[in-house]
Amino acid sequence: MKGKINMEDYQKRVIEEYKQLKTRFIRLKNFIKEYDKGNTQDWDLQYPIEVLKMQCHAMQVYCQILEFRAKLDGIDLNPKKRYTVAIPVGNGFYKTLVQHSKTGNLVLGDYNYASLKLLEKHNRNVPDGGITEDRIKKSSCSWAWQFAKELTDD
């Protein structure tokens, strides 16, 4: 009997694979353009440029396949960065932004956090895509952007 797939891990792996492939594809594509212009004299290719062009084409097709699979699986290959916002209010306490229950807008919360870990945990659970740069800067608390720190997966 096969084990269950952890969907969150699967999504992370697909996104990482796509990012790496896309980066390598773009680098190879740019190299080929420069080679075709004659701007790569310092490179001594041991095989015809057509080999790299075939590889580039295969990488492009693979990118398209990953994009199609991601669409079918409902995976956003370019997720927005999410942030935690710890606004110092004195005596070792912090406030953060919360999502207003009626409007969905980000507003300054009432709770004073003594623990940055608890505040970050709260920020990880903000619905509707979390706390993003766009949401902060479009909110009435746009000034809070100066306290934003990108959330990492650790």
Secondary structure as UniProt FT lines:
FT   HELIX           7..37
FT   TURN            41..42
FT   HELIX           49..73
FT   STRAND          82..85
FT   STRAND          87..90
FT   TURN            91..92
FT   STRAND          93..95
FT   STRAND          97..99
FT   TURN            101..103
FT   STRAND          106..108
FT   HELIX           116..124
FT   TURN            128..129
FT   HELIX           133..137
FT   TURN            140..141
FT   HELIX           142..147
FT   STRAND          148..150
//
